[in-house]
Amino acid sequence: MWQFDSRVVPTLTTPLPGPRARALLERDHQYMSPSYTRVYPLVCARGSGAVIEDVDGNLFLDFTAGIAVTSTGHCHPEVVAAIQDQAAKLLHMSGTDFYYEPQIDLAQRLAELAPGDSPKRVFFTNSGAEALEAALKLARWHTHRSRAVAFFGAFHGRTYGAMSLSGSKLVHRRGFSPLVPDIHHVPFPRGCQGCVASGSACACVQVIEETLFKRIAPPEEVAAIFVEPIQGEGGYHVPPAGFLPALRDLCRRHGILLVADEVQTGFGRTGKLFAVQHWNVEPDIICLAKGIASGMPLGAIVARGDVMDWPPGSHASTYGGNPVSCRAALATIQLLQREYVANAAARGTQLREGLLRLQQRHRIVGEVRGLGLMQAVDLVQAVAPSVLDPARRDAVVQAAFHHGLLLLGCGEAALRFCPPLCVTSEQVDTALAILDRVLTEQDS
């Protein structure tokens, strides 16, 4: 593990926020948009692996990874070397108008790695929201249909098409209407007993066919169904085994494209390179971003070659597939395949087992769920374990910060754990020990 010094992590030497952080926070409050959702007053200076140092020299154990972005850890030497090498050669020459090798190399790599035997083609974006926007446009173009289906609890981004597909929180939508029309939402399966491993039957998918398609949205007008293989911001909900195969079958029968939003699940986080590989499903379009370039801005859609049939000029991106970001992504893929996908699976099992032990020790710990290093735990009321407690969750996130552990919430009352995929066994144990102390304080 690379590191910038030998101090114990976490190490807190000042009150939080420290004096330098407080000065920067004052300037931030004066000049930055109030729309940003800062959870606690962390002012970062540098990072290494799963460690963040703030501007006052405090060291934190990072179980957020920049919201599941720095997949190979902060400033991995091989990713940094790739960035530095490319930055000295070519910073930019728009890949929608010209050609350069890193973009072609990465497109080939993604096309070869994507699930399924169908030939693939790639379009590059700057972010996950842009990838969803591109997928929606491509789906409508290819099918000549206008409607789309998404799920309650889904988060696909905050730009207009992505926001219209999202069904997570009112704050994402309130005051921004009218949204993109002809987008319909259906329940995401949570604890559905009708889904079987074979995918031959799934009660929640049958609802789409027997209710939505018969009453509101004729299937011959539906271009695509958008789904997160595991819901991210909505609460890290893992669907039953038969859901995605049944959804794949439904789409195939009606000529509807299946679009997998792997922006948060993709690139090794669940213990496989793509989360849909847990269910042996080949989507028609896959949306990627976040961990694809381990901190550099990059997104992509990977589509079946026969689906990506839009003409020149119909969609473009000045910065999407930037050569520096592409080189970072190529280095990231190499590291993930070499060691970090396997580490995500192993450390994910360790983390989940630890969270289950905490569930036994603390009355306020509810359901534990997730795959790989995409884990979550609900916080509940001690006197009513069936009642979610979002205020308690928020208090635990704040308390963990003051103990040197960086966490985020998701869903209604869940803590999410999405550390860099390079996280060590010792760091997982440290995070669990800090969480145990915080929960003990909250229990009392």
C-alpha positions as CSV (number, residue, x, y, z in Angstrom):
1,M,0.0,0.0,0.0
2,W,1.3,3.4,-1.0
3,Q,1.2,6.1,1.7
4,F,2.4,9.6,2.3
5,D,3.6,9.1,5.9
6,S,3.5,6.5,8.7
7,R,0.9,8.0,11.0
8,V,-1.9,5.9,12.4
9,V,-5.2,6.3,10.5
10,P,-7.4,7.9,11.6
11,T,-5.4,10.7,13.5
12,L,-7.2,13.9,14.6
13,T,-5.0,16.7,15.9
14,T,-7.4,19.6,15.8
15,P,-11.1,20.3,16.5
16,L,-13.2,19.6,13.5
17,P,-13.2,21.8,11.4
18,G,-9.7,23.0,12.1
19,P,-8.6,26.6,11.8
20,R,-7.5,26.4,8.1
21,A,-10.7,24.5,7.2
22,R,-12.9,27.1,8.9
23,A,-11.3,29.9,6.9
24,L,-11.9,28.0,3.7
25,L,-15.5,27.2,4.7
26,E,-16.2,30.9,5.1
27,R,-15.0,31.6,1.5
28,D,-16.9,28.6,0.2
29,H,-20.1,29.8,1.8
30,Q,-19.6,33.2,0.2
31,Y,-18.9,32.0,-3.4
32,M,-20.2,28.5,-4.0
33,S,-23.7,27.4,-5.1
34,P,-26.0,26.5,-2.2
35,S,-27.2,23.5,-4.2
36,Y,-24.1,21.5,-3.1
37,T,-24.9,18.9,-0.4
38,R,-22.0,19.0,1.9
39,V,-22.5,16.5,4.7
40,Y,-19.8,17.5,7.1
41,P,-17.1,20.2,7.1
42,L,-14.3,18.1,5.6
43,V,-11.8,20.3,3.6
44,C,-9.5,17.8,1.7
45,A,-5.9,18.5,1.0
46,R,-4.6,15.2,-0.4
47,G,-5.3,11.5,-0.4
48,S,-3.6,8.1,-0.6
49,G,-5.3,4.8,-1.0
50,A,-8.2,4.9,1.5
51,V,-6.9,7.8,3.5
52,I,-7.7,11.5,3.2
53,E,-5.7,14.3,4.9
54,D,-7.5,17.6,5.5
55,V,-6.0,21.1,5.3
56,D,-5.2,21.0,9.0
57,G,-3.3,17.7,8.9
58,N,-6.0,15.4,10.2
59,L,-6.1,11.9,8.7
60,F,-9.4,10.2,8.0
61,L,-10.2,6.7,6.9
62,D,-12.3,7.2,3.7
63,F,-15.2,4.8,3.2
64,T,-16.8,7.1,0.6
65,A,-14.2,7.1,-2.2
66,G,-15.5,10.4,-3.5
67,I,-19.0,8.8,-3.8
68,A,-17.7,5.5,-5.2
69,V,-15.4,7.2,-7.7
70,T,-11.7,6.5,-6.7
71,S,-11.9,2.8,-7.3
72,T,-8.2,2.2,-7.2
73,G,-7.8,4.5,-4.2
74,H,-6.8,8.1,-4.0
75,C,-3.8,8.9,-6.2
76,H,-2.7,5.4,-7.1
77,P,0.8,5.7,-8.4
78,E,0.1,3.8,-11.6
79,V,-3.0,6.0,-12.4
80,V,-1.0,9.1,-11.6
81,A,1.8,8.0,-13.8
82,A,-0.5,7.4,-16.7
83,I,-2.1,10.9,-16.2
84,Q,1.3,12.6,-16.0
85,D,2.6,10.8,-19.1
86,Q,-0.5,11.7,-21.2
87,A,-0.6,15.3,-19.9
88,A,2.8,15.9,-21.3
89,K,1.8,14.6,-24.7
90,L,-1.8,15.7,-25.4
91,L,-4.3,17.3,-23.1
92,H,-7.2,17.7,-25.5
93,M,-8.2,17.2,-29.1
94,S,-11.9,16.6,-29.2
95,G,-12.6,13.0,-29.9
96,T,-15.9,13.6,-31.5
97,D,-14.1,15.5,-34.4
98,F,-10.7,13.9,-34.5
99,Y,-8.9,10.7,-33.5
100,Y,-6.3,9.8,-30.9
101,E,-5.1,6.4,-29.6
102,P,-6.1,6.5,-25.9
103,Q,-9.8,6.9,-26.8
104,I,-9.7,4.1,-29.4
105,D,-7.7,1.8,-27.0
106,L,-10.3,2.4,-24.2
107,A,-13.3,1.9,-26.5
108,Q,-11.9,-1.4,-27.6
109,R,-11.2,-2.4,-24.0
110,L,-14.7,-1.6,-22.8
111,A,-16.3,-3.3,-25.8
112,E,-14.3,-6.5,-25.2
113,L,-15.0,-6.5,-21.4
114,A,-18.8,-5.7,-21.6
115,P,-21.0,-8.7,-20.7
116,G,-22.4,-10.8,-23.5
117,D,-21.2,-12.1,-26.9
118,S,-22.7,-9.3,-29.0
119,P,-20.3,-6.9,-30.7
120,K,-20.3,-3.5,-28.8
121,R,-19.6,0.1,-29.6
122,V,-18.8,2.9,-27.2
123,F,-19.8,6.6,-26.8
124,F,-17.8,8.7,-24.2
125,T,-19.3,11.3,-21.9
126,N,-18.0,13.4,-19.0
127,S,-20.3,12.0,-16.3
128,G,-22.9,9.5,-15.3
129,A,-25.8,11.9,-15.9
130,E,-24.5,12.5,-19.4
131,A,-24.3,8.8,-20.0
132,L,-27.9,8.4,-19.0
133,E,-28.9,11.3,-21.3
134,A,-27.0,9.7,-24.2
135,A,-28.7,6.3,-23.5
136,L,-32.2,7.8,-23.5
137,K,-31.5,9.6,-26.8
138,L,-30.0,6.5,-28.4
139,A,-32.9,4.3,-27.2
140,R,-35.5,6.6,-28.7
141,W,-33.5,6.9,-31.9
142,H,-32.9,3.2,-32.4
143,T,-36.5,2.0,-31.5
144,H,-38.4,5.0,-32.9
145,R,-40.4,4.8,-29.7
146,S,-40.9,7.7,-27.2
147,R,-41.7,6.1,-23.8
148,A,-39.3,4.9,-21.1
149,V,-39.7,3.0,-17.9
150,A,-37.7,3.5,-14.7
151,F,-38.0,2.5,-11.0
152,F,-39.1,4.2,-7.9
153,G,-36.0,4.7,-5.7
154,A,-33.7,5.0,-8.7
155,F,-31.2,7.8,-9.0
156,H,-29.9,8.5,-12.5
157,G,-28.6,12.1,-12.2
158,R,-29.8,15.7,-12.1
159,T,-29.8,16.9,-15.7
160,Y,-33.2,16.9,-17.3
161,G,-33.4,13.5,-18.9
162,A,-31.6,11.8,-16.0
163,M,-33.7,13.7,-13.4
164,S,-36.9,12.6,-15.2
165,L,-35.7,9.0,-15.0
166,S,-34.9,9.3,-11.3
167,G,-37.5,8.4,-8.7
168,S,-35.5,8.8,-5.5
169,K,-36.2,12.1,-3.7
170,L,-38.5,15.1,-4.2
171,V,-35.6,17.5,-3.8
172,H,-34.2,16.3,-7.1
173,R,-37.4,17.3,-8.9
174,R,-39.3,19.9,-6.9
175,G,-39.5,23.2,-8.7
176,F,-38.0,22.0,-12.0
177,S,-41.1,21.0,-14.0
178,P,-41.9,20.3,-16.7
179,L,-39.7,17.2,-17.0
180,V,-39.1,15.0,-20.0
181,P,-42.5,13.4,-20.9
182,D,-43.4,9.8,-21.4
183,I,-41.3,8.4,-18.6
184,H,-43.1,6.0,-16.3
185,H,-42.1,4.6,-12.9
186,V,-42.8,1.2,-11.3
187,P,-41.8,-0.3,-8.0
188,F,-38.3,-1.8,-7.6
189,P,-38.4,-5.2,-6.0
190,R,-37.5,-5.2,-2.3
191,G,-38.0,-8.6,-0.7
192,C,-40.1,-9.8,-3.7
193,Q,-41.0,-13.5,-3.1
194,G,-42.1,-14.0,-6.7
195,C,-38.7,-13.8,-8.2
196,V,-37.0,-17.2,-8.8
197,A,-33.4,-17.9,-9.6
198,S,-34.2,-19.2,-13.1
199,G,-35.8,-15.9,-14.1
200,S,-38.8,-17.7,-15.5
201,A,-41.2,-15.9,-13.2
202,C,-41.0,-12.6,-11.3
203,A,-44.0,-11.0,-9.7
204,C,-42.6,-7.5,-9.9
205,V,-41.8,-7.8,-13.6
206,Q,-45.3,-9.2,-14.2
207,V,-46.7,-6.0,-12.7
208,I,-45.0,-4.1,-15.5
209,E,-46.6,-6.3,-18.1
210,E,-50.0,-6.8,-16.6
211,T,-50.5,-3.3,-15.2
212,L,-48.3,-0.6,-16.8
213,F,-48.4,-2.1,-20.3
214,K,-52.1,-2.7,-20.2
215,R,-53.3,0.6,-18.7
216,I,-50.8,3.4,-19.3
217,A,-47.9,2.6,-21.6
218,P,-48.4,0.3,-24.6
219,P,-45.3,-1.9,-24.9
220,E,-44.9,-1.1,-28.6
221,E,-44.4,2.5,-27.6
222,V,-41.7,1.8,-24.9
223,A,-38.1,2.4,-26.1
224,A,-36.3,1.2,-23.0
225,I,-36.4,0.1,-19.4
226,F,-33.7,1.8,-17.3
227,V,-32.6,-0.1,-14.2
228,E,-29.7,0.0,-11.6
229,P,-28.7,-3.6,-11.0
230,I,-28.4,-2.6,-7.4
231,Q,-30.1,0.7,-6.4
232,G,-27.4,3.2,-5.3
233,E,-28.5,6.5,-3.8
234,G,-31.9,4.9,-3.2
235,G,-30.5,2.6,-0.5
236,Y,-28.2,0.0,-1.9
237,H,-31.0,-2.4,-2.5
238,V,-30.1,-5.7,-4.2
239,P,-32.9,-7.3,-6.2
240,P,-34.0,-10.9,-5.9
241,A,-32.2,-13.4,-8.0
242,G,-34.8,-13.7,-10.7
243,F,-35.5,-10.0,-11.3
244,L,-32.9,-9.0,-13.8
245,P,-33.2,-12.2,-15.9
246,A,-37.0,-11.8,-16.0
247,L,-36.7,-8.1,-16.9
248,R,-34.3,-9.1,-19.7
249,D,-36.9,-11.6,-21.0
250,L,-39.7,-9.0,-20.8
251,C,-37.7,-6.5,-22.9
252,R,-36.7,-9.1,-25.4
253,R,-40.4,-10.2,-26.0
254,H,-41.5,-6.7,-26.6
255,G,-38.6,-5.3,-28.5
256,I,-37.7,-3.0,-25.7
257,L,-34.0,-2.1,-24.9
258,L,-32.7,-2.9,-21.4
259,V,-30.5,-0.2,-20.2
260,A,-28.3,-1.0,-17.1
261,D,-27.2,2.0,-15.1
262,E,-23.9,0.8,-13.8
263,V,-22.6,4.2,-12.9
264,Q,-22.2,3.3,-9.2
265,T,-22.2,-0.5,-9.4
266,G,-19.8,-0.8,-12.3
267,F,-16.1,-1.5,-12.5
268,G,-15.5,-3.9,-9.8
269,R,-17.4,-2.5,-6.8
270,T,-19.7,-5.5,-6.4
271,G,-16.9,-8.0,-6.7
272,K,-17.4,-8.4,-10.5
273,L,-16.4,-5.9,-13.2
274,F,-20.0,-5.3,-14.0
275,A,-22.8,-6.0,-11.5
276,V,-25.1,-7.5,-14.1
277,Q,-22.6,-10.4,-14.3
278,H,-23.9,-11.6,-11.0
279,W,-27.1,-12.5,-12.9
280,N,-25.6,-13.4,-16.3
281,V,-27.6,-10.7,-18.0
282,E,-26.5,-8.9,-21.2
283,P,-28.1,-5.4,-21.3
284,D,-28.5,-3.6,-24.6
285,I,-26.9,-0.5,-23.2
286,I,-24.7,-0.1,-20.2
287,C,-24.1,3.3,-18.6
288,L,-20.7,3.8,-16.9
289,A,-18.9,6.6,-15.0
290,K,-17.7,7.1,-11.4
291,G,-15.0,4.4,-10.9
292,I,-14.2,4.0,-14.6
293,A,-11.2,6.4,-14.4
294,S,-10.5,6.4,-10.6
295,G,-11.1,10.1,-10.1
296,M,-10.8,11.6,-13.5
297,P,-14.1,12.9,-15.2
298,L,-15.2,10.2,-17.6
299,G,-18.4,8.4,-18.5
300,A,-19.5,6.1,-21.3
301,I,-22.3,4.1,-22.8
302,V,-21.4,0.7,-24.1
303,A,-24.1,-0.6,-26.5
304,R,-24.7,-3.5,-28.8
305,G,-23.2,-2.6,-32.1
306,D,-26.6,-2.9,-33.9
307,V,-28.2,-0.6,-31.3
308,M,-25.6,2.2,-31.6
309,D,-26.8,3.2,-35.1
310,W,-27.3,6.9,-34.7
311,P,-25.8,9.0,-37.5
312,P,-22.8,11.4,-37.4
313,G,-23.7,14.6,-35.6
314,S,-26.7,13.3,-33.8
315,H,-24.9,13.2,-30.5
316,A,-21.4,14.5,-29.4
317,S,-19.3,15.6,-26.5
318,T,-16.4,18.1,-26.6
319,Y,-14.6,16.6,-23.6
320,G,-16.1,13.1,-23.4
321,G,-13.2,10.6,-23.9
322,N,-10.6,13.2,-23.1
323,P,-7.1,11.6,-23.7
324,V,-5.9,12.1,-20.1
325,S,-9.1,10.6,-18.7
326,C,-8.8,7.7,-21.1
327,R,-5.3,6.9,-20.0
328,A,-6.4,7.0,-16.4
329,A,-9.2,4.6,-17.2
330,L,-6.9,2.2,-19.0
331,A,-4.6,2.1,-16.0
332,T,-7.6,1.7,-13.7
333,I,-8.9,-1.3,-15.7
334,Q,-5.5,-3.0,-15.5
335,L,-5.3,-2.5,-11.7
336,L,-8.9,-3.7,-11.2
337,Q,-8.3,-6.9,-13.2
338,R,-5.0,-7.6,-11.6
339,E,-6.1,-7.3,-8.0
340,Y,-8.8,-5.0,-6.9
341,V,-12.0,-6.7,-8.2
342,A,-10.9,-9.8,-6.2
343,N,-10.1,-7.6,-3.3
344,A,-13.5,-6.0,-3.5
345,A,-15.1,-9.4,-3.2
346,A,-13.0,-10.5,-0.3
347,R,-13.2,-7.2,1.7
348,G,-16.9,-7.0,0.9
349,T,-17.4,-10.3,2.6
350,Q,-15.4,-9.2,5.6
351,L,-17.3,-5.9,5.8
352,R,-20.7,-7.6,5.5
353,E,-19.8,-10.2,8.2
354,G,-18.7,-7.3,10.5
355,L,-21.9,-5.4,9.9
356,L,-23.9,-8.5,10.7
357,R,-22.0,-8.8,14.0
358,L,-22.8,-5.1,14.8
359,Q,-26.5,-5.9,14.0
360,Q,-26.4,-8.5,16.8
361,R,-24.8,-6.0,19.2
362,H,-26.8,-2.9,18.6
363,R,-30.6,-2.5,18.7
364,I,-30.5,0.4,16.3
365,V,-28.9,-1.6,13.5
366,G,-31.4,-2.9,11.0
367,E,-31.1,-4.7,7.7
368,V,-27.6,-5.3,6.2
369,R,-27.5,-5.6,2.4
370,G,-25.2,-5.3,-0.6
371,L,-22.6,-7.0,-2.8
372,G,-18.9,-6.6,-2.6
373,L,-17.8,-3.2,-1.4
374,M,-21.2,-1.8,-2.0
375,Q,-22.8,-2.4,1.4
376,A,-25.4,-0.6,3.5
377,V,-27.1,-0.9,6.8
378,D,-30.4,0.6,7.9
379,L,-30.6,2.4,11.2
380,V,-33.9,1.9,13.1
381,Q,-35.6,3.1,16.3
382,A,-34.4,1.1,19.3
383,V,-37.9,0.8,20.7
384,A,-39.5,0.0,17.3
385,P,-37.0,-2.0,15.1
386,S,-39.3,-2.0,12.1
387,V,-39.3,1.9,12.0
388,L,-36.5,3.5,10.0
389,D,-34.7,6.3,11.8
390,P,-33.1,8.8,9.4
391,A,-32.2,11.3,12.1
392,R,-30.2,8.6,13.9
393,R,-28.5,7.7,10.6
394,D,-27.5,11.4,10.1
395,A,-26.2,11.5,13.7
396,V,-24.1,8.4,13.2
397,V,-22.6,9.9,10.0
398,Q,-21.6,13.1,11.9
399,A,-20.2,11.2,14.9
400,A,-18.2,8.9,12.6
401,F,-16.6,12.0,11.0
402,H,-15.6,13.2,14.4
403,H,-14.0,9.8,15.1
404,G,-12.1,10.0,11.8
405,L,-14.3,7.8,9.6
406,L,-15.8,9.2,6.4
407,L,-19.3,7.7,5.7
408,L,-22.3,8.8,3.6
409,G,-26.0,8.0,3.9
410,C,-28.3,6.6,1.2
411,G,-32.0,5.7,1.0
412,E,-34.3,6.7,3.8
413,A,-32.1,5.8,6.8
414,A,-29.1,3.8,5.6
415,L,-25.4,4.1,6.0
416,R,-23.5,3.3,2.8
417,F,-20.1,1.8,2.7
418,C,-18.3,2.3,-0.6
419,P,-14.6,2.5,0.2
420,P,-11.8,2.4,-2.5
421,L,-11.4,-1.1,-3.8
422,C,-7.8,-1.2,-2.6
423,V,-9.0,-1.0,1.1
424,T,-7.1,-3.4,3.3
425,S,-8.4,-6.0,5.8
426,E,-6.9,-3.9,8.6
427,Q,-8.7,-0.8,7.4
428,V,-12.1,-2.6,7.3
429,D,-11.5,-3.8,10.9
430,T,-10.7,-0.2,11.9
431,A,-13.8,1.1,10.3
432,L,-16.0,-1.5,12.0
433,A,-14.4,-0.7,15.4
434,I,-15.1,3.0,15.0
435,L,-18.6,2.3,13.9
436,D,-19.1,0.0,17.0
437,R,-18.0,2.8,19.3
438,V,-20.3,5.3,17.6
439,L,-23.2,3.0,17.7
440,T,-22.5,2.3,21.4
441,E,-22.7,6.1,22.0
442,Q,-25.9,6.3,20.1
443,D,-27.4,3.3,22.0
444,S,-26.9,5.0,25.3
